[in-house]
Amino acid sequence: MIRAVRDYFDTHGFTLVDTPIFTPAACEGTTTLFEVNYFDEEKAYLTQSGQLYNEADAMAFGKVYCFGPTFRAEKSKTRRHLTEFWMVEPEMAYASLDDVKRVGEELVVFVVGRVLENRRAELAELERDTSKLECIQSPFPRMSYDDAVVELQKKGSEIQWGGDFGGTDETLITEGLDRPLIVDRFPTRIKAFYFEPDPARPELALGVDFIAPEGYGEIIGGGQRIHDLDLLLKRLEEHQLPREAFDWYVDLRKFGSVPHAGFGMGIERFVAWMCGLEHVRETIAFPRMLNRTRP
């Protein structure tokens, strides 16, 4: 799978970059950070995402991607979560939400197609029903968050507008689908600080999730990033994030920026869905989960 991911990005003009494992601040929320002492001089954290650094790289190279480990201190025992997992994260300058949806869809179709082409024997060993993978073709079904909430309520979910999807909601909303569902324009208040608001409805973020069928949940999450300095500063304040930890990130806007966008794809969850595995821990040699740090 990793070879297929790299082949897609290499043939579409993306540059591979490395991003730091130690970071000074949160990217995906302060409640899921692993804190470490950095030479007893300051606090540092294990990275939640390479995105913020990749935004800087995209300003230099246009289209970039990184691939590496990420860490989330989520006290979750579901079959979808690990505390250490790997992500591939593209970022694109002069890009919008529509570009994220297009590239994400192309990537999923490309990777699944390449695996079917070269790894049918392994899929057979895993007893994966490959007819389900053969359905992974463009176009993917699309739905707004607004419509998704209405549909979920019809299916018996207790979700209200403004709430985030839980695992059960993601399973319900993809019932009967044979390929991932693309849901966009979530409420700003449930998304990270860096999401660009919808100009027509500022209470919505220009973000998108790709939700895999068969109960596997979100496999891609991303969207358009804020490029306006004043709006970014406002969002940092609203999320009660320390300005000094993001000075370098703010400077990317202070000295000029452009509309840009990107996403992250979790490798282990993608593999679990593609291979039809019961638990995401089956996708990695040494899974790290709540209360598990040994082989």
N, C-alpha and C positions, 0 to 999 in steps of 0.2 A: 504493500500500500504506500509506504513512504516514497518508494521510487516513483510511483505513479504521481503522487503529489508534486514531487520535485520536477518531474517531466512536464506536468501541466504548467507550472510557474515558469520554468526555464523557456518553454516554447512560446510563452505569452509575454516575454520581456520583463519579468520580475527579477530583481537582484536579491540574492540570499545574503542576509546580514545576521550578525549575532547581537543579542541584547543581554543586559546584565541579569544575573541571578540575585545579587544584592541590590535593593532599591531603598530610597529614603522615604517613600510614601506609598499610599494605597492607590490602586487603580480600580479595583472592583468593589471597594467598600472596606471600611476599617474593621469590621467585625470578624473578618476571615483572614487576618494577617498572622503569619508566623514571625514573631519578633526575635531578634538575635542581638547580642552585644557586639559592636564593631570596634574592636581594639579598645573597649572601655571608654571611648571618646564620644560616641553617639549611638543612637539606636538605628538599626537597619532592619530590613524585612526581606524575607524570601519572596521572590516576585510572584505576583498574581497573574501577570500578563506582560508581554513585551511590547504592548501596543504604544504606550506613550513614547518610548524610545524610537519605535518604528515610524511614528509620525514625523520625528526629526529626520530619520533616514529618508523618508519619502520626499521631503523637501529638497533633498540633495539628488536622489536617484530617480524620482518619479514614481516607480512602482517597485515595492520591496516586499519581502516576506521573511519571517524568522521561524525557526523550529526549535523548540526546547522545552525543558521541564517547567511547570508552573505549580504553585502551591496554594491551597485554600484550606484554612483552618475551620472547615465546616464540620460540625458535630452531627454528621448524617450517617445513617446506617442503611441507606437505600442501595439497591442494586446498581444504581447509576453513578455513584460518587466514589471518588478517591481523594485523599488529601494531597497526593503528588501525582500529577499526570502530565501528558505532553500535549502541546498545542502547536498548530501551524497558524500563523497570523500574517495575512497580507495587509498592507496599507498602500493607498493610491492617492497621489496628488491630483488635483483637478478632477475629483471624482465625487459622486453623489450616492444617495441611497439606492437609486436604480442600478448603479454600477456594482454595488455590493450584491444586490439580488442576482444580477446577471453572472458575475464571476463566481459567486457561491454555487449557483445552479450548475454552471459549466463544470466546476471542480467536482461536485458530487457525481455527476453523470460520467465524467472522464474517469474518475477513480474506480467507480463500480464497474464500468465497462472494461477497464484494464484488468481488474481482478478476475472478472468472468473470462476474459481472454486467456489469462496465464495461470490461474489458480483454481480451476474447476475441480481438480483432484483433491485439493485440500478442503475445499468447500464440501465435497462429497464425504470426506472423512468426518467432517463436523456435522454431517447430516443436515446441511443447510438446504432449504428449498430454493434452488436457484431461479425458479420461475418468478419468485417475488423480486429478485434482483434484476431480472430481465425487463421488468416494468419500469425501472428507474430511467426514464427518458424525459426530455423536455417536451412541453412545459410543465412545471410543477404547479399545483393549485395554489392560489393566492387568496388571502383574506386579511382585512384590517382587524386591528384589535377590537374596535367597536363591534364589528360583526361577529368576531370570535366569542365575545362575552355573551351576546344574544344567543348564539348557537349553543354555548355551554349551558346556559340557563335552561334552554329547552331540553337538554339532555340530563337535567337534574343536578347540575353543579350549583353550589351555593355562592359562586364567585359573584362579586359586585364590581361595577365599573371602577377602575382605579386599583384593583388588586392584581397581583402577579399570578401567573399560572403555576399551579402545583403539578406534581407528577400525574395525579389522577386527571387533572384538566387536560394535560398534554395528550394523555391516552385517549380521552373522550373526543377531543377535537379532531383526532386523526382516524377515528373509527371509519372503516370502510374505504380508506384511501390506500392506494398501492404505491405511493411515492411521497416524499417529504412535503409538508405543508409550509408555505411561506407566510408568516404573519408579521405585519409591519405596523408602525405608528403606535407604540405603546405610550401610556402616560409618562410624562417627564419625571414625575416624582418616584417612579419605581425603577428608573434607569440611572446609570452612572452620571457623574457630573459633566462629562465631556460630550454628551450627545447634543447635536444641533437640534433646536426646536423646529417644528413644522411652521413655516411662515404663515400659513392659513389658520393654524390652530396651535398657538404657542404652548398649550397644555399637553401637547403630544410631542414625543421625540421622534426624530427621523432614524429610528432603529428597527431592526428586523431579527426575527428568529426563524431558523429552519427546524421544524419539528418532525422527527422521523416517525413513521408508522410502527405498528406492532408493539407499542408501549415503551419505546426507547428514549423518547423525549428529545430535547433540544440537542442538535448536533452542530449547529452554527449559530453564533450570535454576533451582531455587529451593527454598523450604521454609519451615518455621516457625523463627522466630528465638528465641534465648535471651532471656528477660525477667527471669530471676533474677540478682541482683547477684553473689552468691557464686559461682555456677556460671560466669558470664561471666569473673570474675577468674581462676578455675581454668583455664578454657580458654585465656585469654591467656598464662598461665604455661606451660601444656603446649605451646603453639605457639611459645614463646620470642619473643613479640612485646613490644615496649617499652610498658610501662604508661602512661608519660607521653604517648605519641602518641595514646592512646585515652582520655585523661581525660574529654573531653567526652562520648564515647560511653558510658563507664561511668556518668557522671552521669545519663544518661537512665534508668538503673535505680536509682541511688542515691536519687533523689527520686520514685520511683514509676513503674511501667510496667505494661503489660498484655500478654497473649499477642498476638503479631502475626506476620505472614507476608508473603512476597512472592516475586517471581521476576524474572529477566532474560531477555529474548528478543533474540538477535542478529539484527539486521535483514538484514545481508548474507547470512548463511547461510540464513535463512528465504527470502529472495528467490531464492537459488541453487536451493534445493529446489523452490519454487513454480514457477519458470520452467524447471526442468530443465537448468540450466547446468552446464558441465563443471567450472568453477573459480570460487571465490568472488570472485576478482579481477574477474570480468566483471560484478559487481553494483555497482561503485563507480567513479566517473570516474578517480580517482587512487589506485590501490591502494598501500598501504604494506605491504611484506613484508620478510622477511629480505634485507638487501643492496639494498633498493630504497627510496630516499627522493626520487627525482626523477620527474617525470611520465613 
